[in-house]
Amino acid sequence: MNKFLLLINKTPAVIWGIILGFILNEVTAWLREKRKDKKKKLAFRTVLDLEIEQNLSVLNKFWNKIIDIGNFLQDSDEARNSKALKLIETPIPIWSRKVWEGQISYLALSLNVQEIKEIHKLYCNLDTIIAIQSRLEILRNEKDIKIAQYPVAFRSQEEQFQHKSRELVKECEQIVREIVEKGNPIGVRA
């Protein structure tokens, strides 16, 4: 300790000033960079939050076109048949993914693992809704082709279509319900 004090006393004040100035400059630069990173992370989270909210809003509008308010609470085959036809006929909205896919470098920095998993599941569920609509459309087209080829088999083809379409609609209902219940994985829904 005494040697250190002697060294301090013998070292000119100018050198200590330079060293102290250098250290303070580095600390200030480091703090400035941390603030900048924090702002970028917050900006990414905000924009991603807005994108997810927009997708949830679009899903809500889309699903309201599918459901018949009178049949919504009914778990009947007739209600699901009606929803299947509406699901086939209603254009699927385009889900926005620009922020989610375009800012990969900020995902791990701005979100925790659980948030990343939940957001990924949300986007996968939105893709599943598109796939269900496509499968319903294919089933309907196959049914129409088979009926045109074999008119006597109309009843069995129609029953097969309705059975399969009810299963797909039930799956779609569960997905939409899950998305709505969970809401935005990174935001607070009003």
Residue pairs with C-beta under 8 A, 6 or more apart in sequence:
8 16
37 109
40 106
40 110
41 106
41 109
41 110
42 110
44 99
44 103
44 106
44 109
44 110
45 110
45 111
45 186
47 99
47 103
48 99
48 100
48 103
48 110
48 111
48 119
48 186
49 184
49 186
49 187
50 99
51 96
51 97
51 98
51 99
51 100
52 119
52 122
52 184
52 185
52 186
52 187
53 184
53 187
53 189
54 96
55 95
55 96
55 122
55 126
56 179
56 180
56 183
56 184
56 189
58 93
58 95
59 93
59 126
59 129
59 176
59 179
59 180
60 180
61 93
62 90
62 92
62 93
63 176
65 86
65 90
66 83
66 86
66 87
66 90
67 83
67 86
68 79
68 82
68 83
68 86
71 78
71 79
71 82
71 83
72 79
77 162
77 166
80 165
80 166
80 169
80 170
81 162
81 165
81 166
83 169
83 172
83 173
84 136
84 162
84 165
84 166
84 168
84 169
87 132
87 133
87 136
87 169
87 172
88 133
88 136
88 137
88 140
92 129
92 130
92 133
95 123
95 126
95 127
97 123
100 119
100 123
107 116
108 116
111 119
111 186
115 185
115 186
118 182
118 185
119 185
119 186
122 179
122 182
122 185
125 175
125 178
125 179
126 179
128 171
128 172
128 175
129 172
129 175
129 176
132 168
132 169
132 171
132 172
132 175
135 168
136 165
136 168
136 169
139 161
139 164
139 165
139 168
140 161
140 165
143 157
143 158
143 160
143 161
146 153
146 157
147 153
147 154
147 157
147 158
150 157
183 189
